[in-house]
Amino acid sequence: MDAVVVRQVSKSFGGGRRALSRVDLTIREGAIHGLLGPNGAGKTTLIATMVGLTAPDEGRVEVCGLDVGSHLHRVQMLVNMVRGFSGVLEKVTARELLVYYAHLYDAPLSRVEEVLCRTGLWERRDQQVALFSSGWRQRFFIAKGLINRPRVLFLDEPTVGLDVDAALAVRDLVREINREGCTILLTTHYMREAEDLCSTIALIAEGRIVAEGSAAELKDLVRDPGQPEPTLEDVFLRLTRQSLEVADA
Ligand SMILES: Nc1ncnc2c1ncn2[C@@H]1O[C@H](COP(=O)(O)OP(=O)(O)OP(=O)(O)O)[C@@H](O)[C@H]1O
């Protein structure tokens, strides 16, 4: 089954420039699907249409077989989202915040303990999240993202600004969450991270999907005979620049 189906989705914010232009995207259930693109390409806007934060001007989005526009509340109960660089309230502990989020989703309080353990935060449950280091803070946001047992988790740059160890820990956590059955859409500017984690990758530039497939399939698109094996970074630069040139022409 498909976890997310996006069909012909367009979105403009005014000023004439389209943030998304007739985007088609399918995420298979159980996948870790990467969404890669330059700054301003439309990744966050596309996620916003999938979680029901932004209504597309045209097209439709289905999540777990439900149309997001007409089943907004049900969809929002089935998904969750984690963003890099999120702020937190001061003077509130990890446990207190998670209890609050559990109430929002009507989740049992036992779920708070589960996600604290799942993300390695149990020992820090009574500490203020605002005082956590970036790595622990990001684990907290993942705990928050898991509170409603989402079927699809949207991770928007989950390792941005983290040191090597903290980023590794978050990536391990992402793999474990996925193994437990959660479909994941991941945006990242780190090509190694995308290659390590994602079974399929979509490249977006100027609001359009310019290529999709496994990392190996994407490399095939730019492989030149007699040249060294392309990296995912080569693929990214070649295909997104091509798209920019077409858009500017
Ligand atoms: N609320 C908004 N109002 C006006 N323009 C917006 C809004 N949100 C996004 N945009 C514009 O839409 C385009 C796509 O932005 P978006 O944030 O989706 O890109 P992105 O790929 O997530 O970028 P980044 O990698 O920098 O986070 C950009 O031109 C951005 O300026």
Ligand as a Chemical Component Dictionary entry (heavy atoms), coordinates in Angstrom:
data_LIG
# 
_chem_comp.id                   LIG 
_chem_comp.type                 NON-POLYMER 
_chem_comp.pdbx_formal_charge   0 
_chem_comp.three_letter_code    LIG 
# 
loop_
_chem_comp_atom.comp_id 
_chem_comp_atom.atom_id 
_chem_comp_atom.alt_atom_id 
_chem_comp_atom.type_symbol 
_chem_comp_atom.charge 
_chem_comp_atom.model_Cartn_x 
_chem_comp_atom.model_Cartn_y 
_chem_comp_atom.model_Cartn_z 
_chem_comp_atom.pdbx_ordinal 
LIG N1  N1  N 0 4.539  31.146 4.197  1  
LIG C1  C1  C 0 5.183  31.527 3.098  2  
LIG N2  N2  N 0 4.940  32.729 2.543  3  
LIG C2  C2  C 0 5.573  33.126 1.415  4  
LIG N3  N3  N 0 6.472  32.371 0.758  5  
LIG C3  C3  C 0 6.759  31.166 1.272  6  
LIG C4  C4  C 0 6.135  30.666 2.456  7  
LIG N4  N4  N 0 6.618  29.421 2.715  8  
LIG C5  C5  C 0 7.495  29.164 1.740  9  
LIG N5  N5  N 0 7.582  30.198 0.874  10 
LIG C6  C6  C 0 8.418  30.250 -0.338 11 
LIG O1  O1  O 0 8.194  29.049 -1.040 12 
LIG C7  C7  C 0 9.417  28.573 -1.614 13 
LIG C8  C8  C 0 9.696  27.170 -1.074 14 
LIG O2  O2  O 0 10.040 27.286 0.319  15 
LIG P1  P1  P 0 10.287 26.004 1.224  16 
LIG O3  O3  O 0 10.456 26.499 2.626  17 
LIG O4  O4  O 0 9.227  25.004 0.979  18 
LIG O5  O5  O 0 11.666 25.472 0.660  19 
LIG P2  P2  P 0 12.648 24.359 1.259  20 
LIG O6  O6  O 0 13.007 23.469 0.131  21 
LIG O7  O7  O 0 12.049 23.736 2.462  22 
LIG O8  O8  O 0 13.905 25.252 1.653  23 
LIG P3  P3  P 0 15.049 25.029 2.801  24 
LIG O9  O9  O 0 15.919 23.909 2.346  25 
LIG O10 O10 O 0 15.769 26.345 2.780  26 
LIG O11 O11 O 0 14.343 24.777 4.095  27 
LIG C9  C9  C 0 10.484 29.595 -1.265 28 
LIG O12 O12 O 0 10.614 30.493 -2.359 29 
LIG C10 C10 C 0 9.914  30.285 -0.043 30 
LIG O13 O13 O 0 10.385 31.611 0.057  31 
# 
loop_
_chem_comp_bond.comp_id 
_chem_comp_bond.atom_id_1 
_chem_comp_bond.atom_id_2 
_chem_comp_bond.value_order 
_chem_comp_bond.pdbx_ordinal 
LIG N1  C1  SING 1  
LIG C1  N2  SING 2  
LIG C1  C4  DOUB 3  
LIG N2  C2  DOUB 4  
LIG C2  N3  SING 5  
LIG N3  C3  DOUB 6  
LIG C3  C4  SING 7  
LIG C3  N5  SING 8  
LIG C4  N4  SING 9  
LIG N4  C5  DOUB 10 
LIG C5  N5  SING 11 
LIG N5  C6  SING 12 
LIG C6  O1  SING 13 
LIG C6  C10 SING 14 
LIG O1  C7  SING 15 
LIG C7  C8  SING 16 
LIG C7  C9  SING 17 
LIG C8  O2  SING 18 
LIG O2  P1  SING 19 
LIG P1  O3  DOUB 20 
LIG P1  O4  SING 21 
LIG P1  O5  SING 22 
LIG O5  P2  SING 23 
LIG P2  O6  DOUB 24 
LIG P2  O7  SING 25 
LIG P2  O8  SING 26 
LIG O8  P3  SING 27 
LIG P3  O9  DOUB 28 
LIG P3  O10 SING 29 
LIG P3  O11 SING 30 
LIG C9  O12 SING 31 
LIG C9  C10 SING 32 
LIG C10 O13 SING 33 
# 
